[in-house]
Amino acid sequence: MFRNILVATDGSDHATNAVRLAADIAKHYEARLLIANVISSWDVPQELRQMAEVEHLIDQPAPKLFPFGRSPFDQLSLEQRYPLVEAISQRLLERARGAAEAVGARNIETVSLEGAAADAIIDCAKTSGADLLVLGTRGLGRVEGLVLGSVSNKISRLAACPCLISR
């Protein structure tokens, strides 16, 4: 029934559960599993900055929260941020691949996407020929998600293929 499954991850527990669920479905149907990560080079959440420090993806400590909302990371140019963002994305994809392999999925690919999360995932679903999209209910989103609607909510309304929302 399913031949191409797309699952999006942001490294959160909800997204990891979605990866495991998608991997189980992919294993059952012997389907291709495409794991995608979308991260913006201009807006790296504090949680991911700290992960980069712990994982030794950067040479200097990740900026901590500063009282006035500005950190040294915020002062970096886009060109200076991109290597860190790409390293974080690749590490998240490696972890997701490991979780999918542990469940038994075999035909796994990963892709790092850029742009607004919902739009990038919808575009990826179209171009990859996904016939099922699997998402977690919430990840590392911010308050904007409550006001504007969550990524999974937007995707479930706009995607051309069936969506499975994991809780």
HUHU-V336561 format. One record per backbone hydrogen bond with DSSP energy under -0.5 kcal/mol. NH is the residue of the N-H (numbers start at 1). CO is the residue of the C=O. If there is no record, write none. Layout:
BEGIN
((NH,CO) (NH,CO))
END
This chain:
BEGIN
((5,32) (6,132) (7,34) (8,134) (9,36) (16,12) (17,13) (18,14) (19,15) (20,16) (21,17) (22,18) (23,19) (24,20) (25,21) (26,22) (27,23) (28,24) (29,25) (30,26) (30,27) (31,26) (32,3) (33,107) (34,5) (34,32) (35,33) (35,109) (36,7) (36,34) (37,111) (39,37) (39,113) (43,40) (45,43) (48,45) (49,45) (50,46) (51,47) (52,48) (53,49) (54,50) (55,51) (56,53) (57,52) (58,52) (69,66) (74,71) (75,71) (75,72) (76,73) (81,77) (82,78) (83,79) (84,81) (85,81) (86,82) (87,83) (88,84) (89,85) (90,86) (91,87) (92,88) (93,89) (94,90) (95,91) (96,92) (97,93) (98,94) (99,95) (100,96) (101,97) (102,98) (103,99) (104,100) (105,100) (108,106) (109,33) (111,35) (113,37) (113,111) (120,116) (121,117) (122,118) (123,119) (124,120) (125,121) (126,122) (127,123) (128,124) (129,125) (129,126) (130,125) (131,4) (132,4) (133,162) (134,6) (135,164) (137,166) (145,142) (146,142) (146,143) (147,143) (148,144) (149,145) (154,150) (155,151) (156,152) (157,153) (158,154) (159,155) (162,131) (164,133) (165,163) (166,135) (166,164))
END
